[in-house]
Amino acid sequence: MKKGTKIALCLGTIPFITLVFALPLVNRTSPVIFGLPFLLFWIMAWVLLTPVILFLAYKMEKKYNPPENGDEE
């Protein structure tokens, strides 16, 4: 597997891990952020951060694995 693909996969797993496996660790209602319970804030923050992280993964993939001749960019 190429270096860019490995980096992109690692970046892509970050939102998955934080939204699936970290939820029991942040399942709290006492800290209220912007009027939201912490768990809801956590989920909304990661939903907003996921496209940013996936864009970075795309850029890393494109940087380390440039398209070959004949491939679209």
Beta strands, then each sheet from edge to edge (+ up, - down):
strand 1: 32-33
strand 2: 36-37
sheet 1: 1+ 2-
end
